[in-house]
């Protein structure tokens, strides 16, 4: 069993302060395993239902306090897995929270656009929202030492960090599982809830993005590649972000003339998905895209860390029109930190423009020192 960051103690702490916990994140990242394990170890009388449960859907979408009270009677904790599938779930849970003092709720969902739309506003002030990512280096540090993590780094960069991938015994099983996620789960929420029928266009878009990790993306070029208009590309990218498939990073700018400010970069929540989309699971010594894989891996591991530790930093990249670039800029409490991601030991140039304007050195993150940065 992989140890996850949100263990029993943390979830107890959150439930002690809030009546509702909402856990979102990528499909197959381990949300169901997490909440079921917590329920079994908590000592609480609990009810576990899923959004596919017809009886649960009928009662919890009714907004009928009498029915809801009867449904949760005798339980201290109610877990609703894939809660976005239930109509009016936010309003029904609000009714329960406001009128039944003995019960608390944990809701999970794999699409922020559905769950937040249905739950967010009704439960304002009553909930805490948590993201559960694929397994992180931060979590692996509880079971592996630094040397063991470095020895497995190539696998992490090629096959990714999905829980079942990490425990798979051989390369064949890893590839089969990642391809299953890509083909069966990746677009499930978008196609079901948004009524999109052209899944081939979204896959084209994802493949195009997979080849542009670390580069600023032109929406016009993506539209031409996919044979659709820019408005459609914007809509699909928004849905892909809200489904925890890609993450957008904006440019940092103080509106200086030479700084780019409107472009974005896109990263994937897991490296394995990138390699599945481009059909390349070769080892690193046979790759010509190590730089892209490394940048995606390190950025996403950093994002996991700051999210779990609730380190409220703003994340950006920085680039000038004369093509000086910094991979990651973090802004916290008015201070800036700059990082460049290089897989090898090569040196990086300190960009004088950056140093003069922002009084910040650029730090190199490579395969030798990355663990402290992400773990």
Sine and cosine of phi, psi and omega as CSV:
sin_phi,cos_phi,sin_psi,cos_psi,sin_omega,cos_omega
0.00,0.00,0.84,-0.54,0.04,-1.00
-0.96,0.26,0.75,-0.66,0.01,-1.00
-0.98,0.20,0.82,-0.57,-0.01,-1.00
-0.99,-0.17,0.38,-0.93,-0.06,-1.00
-0.89,0.45,-0.69,0.73,0.01,-1.00
-0.99,0.14,1.00,0.09,0.00,-1.00
-1.00,0.00,-0.13,-0.99,-0.06,-1.00
-0.86,0.50,-0.64,0.77,-0.06,-1.00
-0.91,0.42,-0.70,0.72,-0.01,-1.00
-0.92,0.40,-0.69,0.72,-0.01,-1.00
-0.91,0.41,-0.58,0.81,0.10,-0.99
-0.87,0.48,-0.67,0.74,0.00,-1.00
-0.89,0.46,-0.69,0.72,0.00,-1.00
-0.91,0.41,-0.68,0.73,0.00,-1.00
-0.93,0.36,-0.40,0.92,0.06,-1.00
-0.94,0.34,-0.43,0.90,-0.05,-1.00
-0.97,-0.23,-0.36,0.93,-0.07,-1.00
-0.74,-0.68,0.47,-0.88,0.02,-1.00
-0.99,0.11,-0.35,0.94,-0.07,-1.00
-0.70,-0.71,0.73,-0.69,0.19,-0.98
-0.93,-0.37,0.77,-0.64,0.08,-1.00
-0.92,-0.38,0.85,-0.52,-0.02,-1.00
-0.91,-0.41,0.89,-0.46,0.04,-1.00
-0.86,-0.51,0.17,-0.98,0.01,-1.00
0.42,-0.91,0.01,-1.00,-0.05,-1.00
-0.86,0.51,0.49,-0.87,0.13,-0.99
-0.87,0.50,0.59,-0.81,0.06,-1.00
0.93,0.36,0.27,0.96,0.00,-1.00
-0.99,0.14,-0.21,0.98,0.07,-1.00
0.91,-0.42,0.29,0.96,-0.04,-1.00
-0.90,0.45,-0.71,0.70,-0.02,-1.00
-0.90,0.44,-0.71,0.71,0.03,-1.00
-0.86,0.50,-0.67,0.74,-0.02,-1.00
-0.87,0.49,-0.77,0.64,-0.11,-0.99
-0.96,0.29,-0.55,0.83,0.03,-1.00
-0.93,0.36,-0.65,0.76,0.03,-1.00
-0.90,0.43,-0.67,0.75,0.03,-1.00
-0.88,0.48,-0.71,0.71,-0.02,-1.00
-0.87,0.50,-0.68,0.74,-0.04,-1.00
-0.93,0.36,-0.53,0.85,-0.06,-1.00
-1.00,-0.05,-0.19,0.98,-0.14,-0.99
-0.96,0.27,-0.43,0.90,-0.09,-1.00
0.99,0.16,0.03,1.00,0.01,-1.00
-1.00,0.07,0.49,-0.87,0.17,-0.98
-0.97,0.25,0.88,-0.48,-0.14,-0.99
-0.78,-0.63,0.43,-0.90,0.11,-0.99
-0.87,-0.49,0.79,-0.61,0.03,-1.00
-0.91,-0.42,0.83,-0.56,0.07,-1.00
-0.69,-0.72,0.31,-0.95,0.06,-1.00
-0.89,-0.45,0.28,-0.96,0.02,-1.00
-0.91,0.41,-0.23,0.97,0.03,-1.00
-1.00,0.04,-0.14,0.99,-0.01,-1.00
-0.95,0.30,0.91,-0.41,-0.10,-0.99
-0.88,0.47,-0.68,0.73,-0.01,-1.00
-0.90,0.43,-0.70,0.72,0.01,-1.00
-0.89,0.46,-0.67,0.75,-0.01,-1.00
-0.89,0.45,-0.67,0.75,-0.03,-1.00
-0.89,0.46,-0.70,0.72,-0.07,-1.00
-0.97,0.23,-0.72,0.70,-0.11,-0.99
-0.97,0.23,-0.25,0.97,0.10,-1.00
-1.00,-0.07,-0.05,1.00,-0.14,-0.99
-0.98,0.20,-0.42,0.91,-0.14,-0.99
0.84,0.54,0.51,0.86,0.00,-1.00
-0.97,-0.26,0.95,-0.31,-0.10,-1.00
-0.87,0.50,-0.63,0.77,-0.03,-1.00
-0.88,0.48,-0.73,0.69,0.00,-1.00
-0.90,0.43,-0.68,0.74,-0.02,-1.00
-0.91,0.41,-0.65,0.76,0.02,-1.00
-0.87,0.49,-0.68,0.73,0.03,-1.00
-0.91,0.42,-0.60,0.80,-0.06,-1.00
-0.92,0.40,-0.61,0.79,-0.08,-1.00
-0.98,-0.19,0.04,1.00,-0.06,-1.00
-0.84,0.54,0.73,-0.68,0.06,-1.00
1.00,0.01,-0.08,1.00,-0.02,-1.00
-0.95,-0.32,0.57,-0.82,0.07,-1.00
-1.00,-0.10,-0.39,0.92,-0.04,-1.00
-0.65,-0.76,0.75,-0.67,0.08,-1.00
-0.88,-0.48,0.83,-0.56,0.02,-1.00
-0.95,-0.32,0.82,-0.58,0.03,-1.00
-0.88,-0.47,0.97,-0.25,-0.04,-1.00
-1.00,0.07,0.66,-0.75,-0.09,-1.00
0.82,0.58,0.79,0.61,-0.10,-1.00
-0.91,0.41,-0.34,0.94,-0.03,-1.00
-0.91,0.42,-0.25,0.97,-0.01,-1.00
-0.98,0.18,-0.15,0.99,-0.07,-1.00
-0.98,-0.20,0.83,-0.56,0.02,-1.00
-0.89,0.45,0.60,-0.80,0.09,-1.00
0.86,0.52,0.41,0.91,-0.11,-0.99
-0.88,0.47,-0.61,0.80,0.00,-1.00
-0.89,0.46,-0.72,0.70,-0.02,-1.00
-0.92,0.39,-0.60,0.80,0.00,-1.00
-0.93,0.36,-0.66,0.75,0.04,-1.00
-0.92,0.40,-0.61,0.79,0.06,-1.00
-0.87,0.50,-0.70,0.72,0.06,-1.00
-0.83,0.56,-0.73,0.69,-0.03,-1.00
-0.91,0.42,-0.71,0.70,-0.04,-1.00
-0.90,0.44,-0.63,0.77,-0.06,-1.00
-0.98,0.22,-0.31,0.95,-0.13,-0.99
-0.84,-0.55,-0.20,0.98,-0.02,-1.00
-0.81,-0.59,0.99,-0.13,-0.17,-0.99
-0.96,0.29,-0.28,0.96,-0.14,-0.99
-1.00,0.06,-0.13,0.99,-0.14,-0.99
-0.87,-0.49,0.58,-0.81,0.11,-0.99
-0.84,-0.54,0.30,-0.95,-0.11,-0.99
-0.78,-0.63,0.58,-0.81,0.25,-0.97
-0.84,-0.54,0.83,-0.56,0.03,-1.00
-0.90,-0.44,0.66,-0.76,0.09,-1.00
-0.85,-0.53,0.38,-0.92,0.06,-1.00
-0.24,-0.97,0.47,-0.88,-0.04,-1.00
-0.96,-0.28,0.20,0.98,0.04,-1.00
-0.58,-0.81,0.91,-0.42,-0.07,-1.00
-0.92,0.39,-0.51,0.86,-0.05,-1.00
-0.92,0.38,-0.58,0.82,0.02,-1.00
-0.98,0.18,-0.74,0.67,-0.10,-1.00
-0.93,0.36,-0.68,0.74,-0.03,-1.00
-0.93,0.37,-0.61,0.79,0.02,-1.00
-0.89,0.45,-0.60,0.80,-0.10,-1.00
-1.00,0.01,-0.38,0.92,-0.15,-0.99
-0.90,-0.44,-0.60,0.80,-0.20,-0.98
-0.80,0.60,-0.86,0.51,-0.11,-0.99
-0.92,0.39,-0.72,0.69,0.00,-1.00
-0.87,0.50,-0.49,0.87,-0.11,-0.99
-0.97,-0.24,0.33,0.94,0.03,-1.00
-0.83,0.56,0.79,-0.61,0.00,-1.00
1.00,0.07,-0.10,1.00,-0.04,-1.00
-0.90,-0.43,-0.10,1.00,-0.18,-0.98
-0.77,-0.64,0.30,-0.95,0.26,-0.97
-0.79,-0.61,0.69,-0.73,-0.02,-1.00
-0.96,-0.28,0.76,-0.65,-0.02,-1.00
-0.82,-0.57,0.57,-0.82,0.12,-0.99
-0.97,-0.23,0.77,-0.64,0.15,-0.99
-0.95,-0.31,0.91,-0.42,0.01,-1.00
-1.00,0.01,0.06,-1.00,0.28,-0.96
-0.86,0.51,0.23,-0.97,-0.11,-0.99
-0.83,0.55,0.62,-0.79,-0.05,-1.00
-0.93,-0.37,0.34,-0.94,0.13,-0.99
-0.87,0.49,-0.60,0.80,0.05,-1.00
-0.82,0.58,-0.66,0.75,0.01,-1.00
-0.97,0.26,-0.63,0.78,-0.02,-1.00
-0.90,0.45,-0.42,0.91,-0.02,-1.00
-0.89,0.45,-0.29,0.96,0.04,-1.00
-0.98,0.22,-0.30,0.96,-0.02,-1.00
-0.88,-0.48,-0.40,0.91,-0.07,-1.00
-0.85,-0.53,0.56,-0.83,0.12,-0.99
-1.00,0.09,0.08,-1.00,-0.10,-0.99
-0.87,0.49,-0.64,0.77,-0.01,-1.00
-0.90,0.44,-0.67,0.75,0.00,-1.00
-0.91,0.41,-0.60,0.80,0.05,-1.00
-0.91,0.42,-0.70,0.72,0.01,-1.00
-0.90,0.43,-0.58,0.81,0.02,-1.00
-0.92,0.40,-0.43,0.90,-0.01,-1.00
-0.99,-0.17,0.06,1.00,-0.09,-1.00
-0.84,0.54,-0.67,0.74,-0.01,-1.00
-0.86,0.52,-0.69,0.72,0.05,-1.00
-0.88,0.48,-0.69,0.73,-0.01,-1.00
-0.87,0.49,-0.65,0.76,-0.05,-1.00
-0.95,0.31,-0.49,0.87,-0.05,-1.00
-1.00,-0.05,-0.73,0.69,-0.13,-0.99
-0.98,-0.19,-0.23,0.97,0.07,-1.00
1.00,0.08,-0.22,-0.97,-0.22,-0.98
-0.81,-0.59,0.34,0.94,0.10,-0.99
-0.89,0.46,0.62,-0.78,-0.06,-1.00
-0.80,0.60,-0.72,0.69,-0.04,-1.00
-0.94,0.35,-0.46,0.89,0.07,-1.00
-0.93,0.37,-0.66,0.75,-0.04,-1.00
-0.90,0.43,-0.51,0.86,-0.03,-1.00
-0.99,-0.15,-0.04,1.00,0.04,-1.00
-0.90,0.44,0.58,-0.82,-0.16,-0.99
-1.00,0.07,-0.34,0.94,-0.05,-1.00
-0.51,-0.86,0.19,-0.98,-0.06,-1.00
-0.88,0.48,-0.66,0.76,-0.04,-1.00
-0.86,0.51,-0.72,0.70,0.00,-1.00
-0.91,0.42,-0.62,0.78,0.02,-1.00
-0.88,0.47,-0.74,0.67,-0.04,-1.00
-0.90,0.44,-0.69,0.73,0.00,-1.00
-0.86,0.50,-0.66,0.75,-0.05,-1.00
-0.95,0.32,-0.68,0.73,0.01,-1.00
-0.89,0.45,-0.67,0.74,0.03,-1.00
-0.91,0.42,-0.56,0.83,0.06,-1.00
-0.90,0.44,-0.68,0.73,0.05,-1.00
-0.87,0.49,-0.74,0.68,-0.04,-1.00
-0.88,0.47,-0.68,0.73,-0.11,-0.99
-1.00,0.08,-0.49,0.87,-0.14,-0.99
-0.94,-0.34,-0.48,0.88,-0.14,-0.99
-0.91,-0.41,-0.50,0.86,-0.23,-0.97
-0.83,0.56,-0.71,0.71,-0.11,-0.99
-0.96,-0.27,0.20,0.98,-0.13,-0.99
-0.85,0.53,-0.74,0.68,-0.04,-1.00
-0.91,0.41,-0.69,0.72,-0.04,-1.00
-0.89,0.46,-0.74,0.67,-0.07,-1.00
-0.92,0.38,-0.56,0.83,-0.06,-1.00
-0.98,0.19,-0.76,0.65,-0.16,-0.99
-1.00,0.06,-0.43,0.90,-0.04,-1.00
-0.98,-0.19,-0.05,1.00,0.06,-1.00
0.91,0.41,0.47,0.88,0.01,-1.00
-1.00,0.08,0.79,-0.61,-0.06,-1.00
-0.98,-0.22,-0.34,0.94,-0.07,-1.00
-1.00,-0.02,0.93,0.37,-0.01,-1.00
-0.90,0.44,-0.44,0.90,0.01,-1.00
-0.90,0.44,-0.55,0.84,0.04,-1.00
-0.93,0.38,-0.67,0.75,0.01,-1.00
-0.91,0.42,-0.64,0.77,0.04,-1.00
-0.91,0.42,-0.63,0.78,0.10,-0.99
-0.86,0.52,-0.69,0.72,0.00,-1.00
-0.89,0.45,-0.69,0.72,0.01,-1.00
-0.89,0.45,-0.66,0.75,0.02,-1.00
-0.90,0.43,-0.65,0.76,0.03,-1.00
-0.89,0.46,-0.66,0.75,0.03,-1.00
-0.92,0.39,-0.58,0.82,-0.01,-1.00
-0.89,0.45,-0.50,0.87,0.02,-1.00
-1.00,0.08,-0.04,1.00,-0.06,-1.00
-0.86,-0.50,0.38,0.93,0.05,-1.00
-0.83,0.56,0.75,-0.66,0.04,-1.00
1.00,0.08,-0.04,1.00,-0.01,-1.00
-0.91,-0.41,0.50,-0.87,0.10,-1.00
-0.93,0.36,0.64,-0.77,-0.13,-0.99
-0.97,-0.24,0.71,-0.71,0.10,-1.00
-0.99,-0.14,0.88,-0.48,0.01,-1.00
-0.91,0.42,-0.54,0.84,0.03,-1.00
-0.90,0.43,-0.68,0.73,0.04,-1.00
-0.90,0.44,-0.67,0.74,0.04,-1.00
-0.88,0.47,-0.66,0.75,0.01,-1.00
-0.88,0.48,-0.68,0.73,0.02,-1.00
-0.91,0.42,-0.66,0.75,0.00,-1.00
-0.88,0.47,-0.65,0.76,-0.08,-1.00
-1.00,-0.03,-0.14,0.99,0.02,-1.00
0.95,0.32,0.53,0.85,0.04,-1.00
-0.74,-0.67,0.08,-1.00,0.00,-1.00
-1.00,0.08,0.23,-0.97,-0.05,-1.00
-0.89,0.45,-0.59,0.81,0.01,-1.00
-0.86,0.51,-0.65,0.76,0.02,-1.00
-0.92,0.39,-0.66,0.75,0.03,-1.00
-0.87,0.50,-0.70,0.72,0.02,-1.00
-0.87,0.50,-0.68,0.74,-0.02,-1.00
-0.91,0.42,-0.70,0.72,-0.02,-1.00
-0.91,0.40,-0.64,0.77,0.03,-1.00
-0.90,0.44,-0.65,0.76,0.04,-1.00
-0.87,0.50,-0.68,0.73,0.02,-1.00
-0.92,0.38,-0.62,0.78,0.03,-1.00
-0.91,0.43,-0.58,0.81,0.07,-1.00
-0.92,0.39,-0.72,0.70,-0.06,-1.00
-0.95,0.31,-0.22,0.97,0.06,-1.00
-0.99,-0.15,0.17,0.98,0.04,-1.00
0.87,0.50,0.68,0.73,0.09,-1.00
-0.96,-0.28,-0.70,0.71,0.06,-1.00
-0.80,-0.60,0.34,-0.94,0.00,-1.00
-0.78,-0.63,0.76,-0.65,-0.03,-1.00
-0.99,-0.11,0.64,-0.77,0.03,-1.00
-0.85,-0.52,0.84,-0.55,-0.03,-1.00
-1.00,0.02,0.29,-0.96,0.01,-1.00
-0.99,0.14,0.62,-0.78,0.09,-1.00
-1.00,0.06,0.72,-0.69,0.00,-1.00
-0.36,-0.93,0.64,-0.76,0.17,-0.99
-0.97,-0.25,0.45,0.90,0.04,-1.00
0.91,0.42,0.49,0.87,0.12,-0.99
-0.97,0.23,0.47,-0.88,-0.17,-0.99
-0.86,0.52,-0.58,0.82,-0.12,-0.99
-1.00,0.02,-0.11,0.99,-0.07,-1.00
-1.00,0.01,0.68,-0.74,0.14,-0.99
-0.99,0.16,0.65,-0.76,-0.08,-1.00
-0.75,-0.66,-0.27,0.96,-0.14,-0.99
-0.97,-0.24,-0.26,0.97,-0.03,-1.00
-0.97,0.24,0.31,-0.95,0.08,-1.00
-0.73,-0.69,0.42,-0.91,0.20,-0.98
-0.94,-0.34,0.43,-0.90,0.04,-1.00
-0.80,-0.60,0.73,-0.68,0.06,-1.00
-0.89,-0.45,0.43,-0.90,0.06,-1.00
-1.00,-0.09,0.56,-0.83,-0.01,-1.00
-0.92,0.40,-0.29,0.96,0.01,-1.00
-0.50,-0.87,0.70,-0.71,0.00,-1.00
-0.90,0.44,-0.55,0.84,-0.01,-1.00
-0.86,0.50,-0.59,0.81,0.03,-1.00
-0.91,0.41,-0.64,0.77,0.05,-1.00
-0.84,0.55,-0.77,0.64,-0.08,-1.00
-0.94,0.35,-0.49,0.87,0.10,-0.99
-0.92,0.38,-0.68,0.73,-0.02,-1.00
-0.90,0.43,-0.59,0.80,-0.02,-1.00
-0.99,-0.13,0.09,1.00,0.07,-1.00
0.81,0.58,0.78,0.63,0.00,-1.00
-0.61,-0.80,0.97,-0.25,0.07,-1.00
-0.91,-0.40,0.43,0.90,0.05,-1.00
-0.90,0.44,0.43,-0.90,0.06,-1.00
-0.93,0.37,0.28,-0.96,-0.13,-0.99
-0.88,0.48,-0.52,0.85,-0.03,-1.00
-0.93,0.36,-0.21,0.98,0.02,-1.00
-0.95,-0.31,0.22,0.98,-0.10,-1.00
-0.95,-0.30,0.52,-0.85,0.14,-0.99
-0.94,-0.34,0.18,0.98,-0.02,-1.00
-0.85,-0.53,0.49,0.87,-0.02,-1.00
-0.85,0.53,-0.64,0.77,-0.01,-1.00
-0.85,0.53,-0.69,0.72,0.01,-1.00
-0.92,0.39,-0.70,0.71,0.00,-1.00
-0.88,0.47,-0.66,0.75,0.00,-1.00
-0.90,0.43,-0.71,0.71,-0.01,-1.00
-0.89,0.46,-0.68,0.73,0.01,-1.00
-0.90,0.43,-0.70,0.71,-0.03,-1.00
-0.88,0.47,-0.78,0.63,-0.07,-1.00
-0.92,0.40,-0.68,0.73,0.01,-1.00
-0.87,0.50,-0.74,0.68,-0.06,-1.00
-0.92,0.39,-0.60,0.80,0.05,-1.00
-0.91,0.41,-0.59,0.80,0.07,-1.00
-0.91,0.42,-0.67,0.74,0.02,-1.00
-0.87,0.49,-0.68,0.73,0.05,-1.00
-0.85,0.52,-0.71,0.70,-0.05,-1.00
-0.89,0.45,-0.77,0.64,-0.05,-1.00
-0.92,0.40,-0.49,0.87,0.04,-1.00
-0.94,0.33,-0.76,0.66,-0.03,-1.00
-0.90,0.43,-0.66,0.75,-0.03,-1.00
-0.99,0.14,0.00,1.00,-0.02,-1.00
0.79,0.61,0.71,0.71,0.05,-1.00
-1.00,0.00,0.99,-0.14,-0.23,-0.97
-0.99,0.17,0.97,0.26,0.06,-1.00
-0.98,-0.21,0.53,-0.85,0.17,-0.98
-1.00,-0.02,0.73,-0.68,-0.08,-1.00
-0.94,-0.35,0.69,-0.72,-0.01,-1.00
-0.55,-0.83,0.18,-0.98,0.35,-0.94
-0.91,-0.41,0.19,-0.98,-0.02,-1.00
-0.70,-0.72,0.72,-0.70,0.05,-1.00
-0.47,-0.88,0.58,-0.81,0.06,-1.00
-0.96,-0.28,0.27,-0.96,0.01,-1.00
-0.91,0.41,-0.39,0.92,0.07,-1.00
-1.00,-0.05,0.35,0.94,0.26,-0.97
0.96,0.28,0.43,0.90,0.26,-0.96
-0.99,0.13,0.67,-0.74,-0.14,-0.99
-0.58,-0.82,0.56,-0.83,0.13,-0.99
-0.79,-0.61,0.76,-0.66,-0.11,-0.99
-0.91,0.42,-0.69,0.73,-0.07,-1.00
-0.60,-0.80,0.77,-0.64,0.12,-0.99
-0.86,-0.50,0.80,-0.60,0.05,-1.00
-0.93,-0.35,0.75,-0.66,0.01,-1.00
-0.89,-0.45,0.86,-0.50,-0.01,-1.00
-0.56,-0.83,0.79,-0.62,0.02,-1.00
0.80,0.60,0.60,0.80,0.04,-1.00
0.99,0.17,0.02,1.00,0.00,-1.00
-0.96,-0.29,0.55,-0.84,-0.02,-1.00
-0.92,-0.39,0.67,-0.74,0.13,-0.99
-0.80,-0.60,0.69,-0.72,-0.08,-1.00
-0.86,-0.52,0.65,-0.76,-0.08,-1.00
-0.68,-0.73,0.62,-0.78,0.10,-0.99
-0.87,-0.50,0.72,-0.69,-0.06,-1.00
-0.97,-0.22,0.90,-0.44,0.07,-1.00
-0.73,-0.69,0.78,-0.62,-0.07,-1.00
-0.91,0.42,-0.67,0.74,-0.07,-1.00
-1.00,0.01,-0.26,-0.97,-0.08,-1.00
-1.00,-0.05,0.11,0.99,-0.09,-1.00
-0.88,0.48,0.47,-0.88,-0.01,-1.00
-0.98,0.17,0.28,-0.96,0.05,-1.00
-0.87,-0.50,0.46,-0.89,0.02,-1.00
-1.00,0.04,0.71,-0.71,0.11,-0.99
-0.99,0.16,0.90,-0.44,-0.08,-1.00
-0.98,0.19,0.92,-0.40,-0.11,-0.99
-0.88,0.48,-0.59,0.81,0.04,-1.00
-0.84,0.55,-0.73,0.68,-0.02,-1.00
-0.89,0.46,-0.74,0.67,-0.05,-1.00
-0.89,0.46,-0.65,0.76,-0.05,-1.00
-0.94,0.34,-0.62,0.78,-0.07,-1.00
-0.99,0.16,-0.68,0.73,-0.19,-0.98
-0.92,-0.38,-0.02,1.00,0.08,-1.00
0.79,0.61,0.73,0.68,-0.06,-1.00
-0.66,-0.75,0.77,-0.64,0.10,-0.99
-0.96,0.27,0.41,-0.91,0.07,-1.00
-0.98,-0.19,0.81,-0.59,-0.05,-1.00
-0.98,-0.19,0.67,-0.74,0.02,-1.00
-1.00,0.06,0.75,-0.66,0.12,-0.99
-0.89,-0.45,0.92,-0.40,-0.02,-1.00
-0.76,-0.64,-0.14,-0.99,-0.09,-1.00
-0.93,0.38,-0.25,0.97,0.00,-1.00
-1.00,0.07,-0.53,0.85,-0.14,-0.99
-0.85,-0.52,0.17,0.99,-0.16,-0.99
-0.94,0.34,-0.42,0.91,-0.16,-0.99
-0.90,0.44,-0.68,0.73,0.03,-1.00
-0.90,0.44,-0.50,0.86,-0.04,-1.00
-0.96,0.28,-0.56,0.83,-0.10,-1.00
-0.92,-0.39,-0.22,0.98,-0.12,-0.99
-0.93,-0.38,0.00,0.00,0.00,0.00
